C-alpha cells in the first residue's frame, strides 16, 4: 500500500479506502479462529483475490457470483471485485441450487464461487466455478501475488448487485455503485462518530447489505477494527462485549442478549453504541435494554436498494419506535399521506442505480423528480422523526378502511402477557380482507384468551381495526435478518374465513 505522502486521485471505493488508511499496521480484523488481519494484510488479501479472479478471465464489468460461508476471504472478495472493476453478487447461503440457478441465469456471472461440497451440484450452472471453504481453502486462492494494479473505475461504475429478498414475485438485482457505498459509509462514520478506536462486534451474515456493507464499510473507512464472528451466539457476544465499543445487529440480537443472565450494566458500561436495524425493534425491547444496561439502542432504517436512509441521532434523543431522521445529504419524504401515513420515498447519493437489466421495473420504482419509491409506509412526527408503519403490501384494507398493521401490533404488544405480534389481512367474503393477529404469549403466562384480548383492544382501537381473529403461536416465522415473514403467515392461515 502506498505511503501517506503519496497523492491519490479519489475515484472509487478502493481509492477512498487507501486515502483514509493512514495506519496500514492497524488491526482491521480479529477472527474467531484467533487470526489477526491488519489493514495492510486485508489490502494484500484483496490483491491476491483480484489476481486470482483476473487469472480466470474476470474483467471490468463482469459479475462474480458468490455463495460461501462467512470468512475473512469471503468478506475481502468485495474489495477484490472493487479493485478489479468487477461486480460482486453475494448469495444467501440458504438458497437452494434451483434458486442459485435463477440468479446465475439472470446475472450471467463470469465466475461462480461456491463451497467445495456444492461443486458437483453446481457444475452445469456456470462455465467457471471456483471453491472457497470457511478457512480460505479451495481452488480460488492458490498463491497469487498480493500486488495488483487497480483497474480505473469511477464512482458511477457498478460494484455490487444485491438481490432483494423477493417476497412478492421474483427477486430483482439492485445495482449499487462505488459512489453509493462510499457516500453511505462516510455518512455513517460521521453520524455515528466512528474513529480508529472503535471495535465493532461483527456477527451478521455477509450476503446481506447490513453485514456486508453497513457494518464493514463504516469500520473500514474509519480505521477501526472488527471482532469477526462466523455467526451470532449470545454467549460468545456476551464474552466479547468487554473488548468492544460498538455492536450492530438485528432486533433478534437484542432480545437474545436481554434474555442472557450475564448481560449487566457493568458489562457494557464502557460501550459506546448499540445499533439496530433490518427489522423493527419493539418499543418494549428498546425500553427493557435501556433499563437493564443504561444504553438506548440507536435504531436506523435502510434497505438493499439504498443502504441507510435515516438514523436516530448519536448525540440527541433516540426515540423508541422511530427510525430517526434522514442522514446528511439524503432526502426522505412521505407522499400522499392519509392521517399522516404515506409512502416513504428517498433521493440521494446512496440510492441504487437500477435493477439489473430491468429498465421497466427501475422506471416504475422512481418518481419523475428522482425519488425511489421504497414500498414502506410511514409518517414523520413534529420533530422530524420517521416511524415505519410497515410494507405497503402488508397494508390491510377491510370493508374499505385502511388498517396499518403496526398500529394494531403496538396496541397488542402493550397488553400484559404478550411478547410480540404480527397483524395480517386475510381474504374474507364480506370484508374483502379481515384483520387477523398472530400473537406470541409470554412464557409462563396463562394462555392467550382471544375474547379478553379483543375486549381490551376494543377500548383502544376503532372497531374496524380490532382483529376478527387472534391466533396464538410459540414464535413468529422470521428470516435470517430477523424480518417477520408475513407472506408465510398469509399462506398458512389464508383459508381461515373460507368455508
Ligand atoms: P432489506 O432490503 O432486506 O434490507 O429490507 C429492507 C426493508 O426492511 C425495509 O424496506 C423495511 O421494510 C425494513 N426495515 C429495515 N430497517 C427497519 C427498521 N429499523 N424498522 C422497520 N423496518 C425496517
Boltz pocket constraint, residues with backbone or C-beta under 6 A from the ligand:
constraints:
  - pocket:
      binder: B
      contacts: [[A, 164], [A, 165], [A, 209], [A, 276], [A, 277], [A, 278], [A, 279], [A, 280], [A, 281], [A, 299], [A, 300], [A, 301], [A, 302], [A, 303], [A, 304], [A, 305], [A, 323], [A, 374], [A, 376], [A, 388], [A, 390], [A, 391], [A, 481]]
      max_distance: 6.0
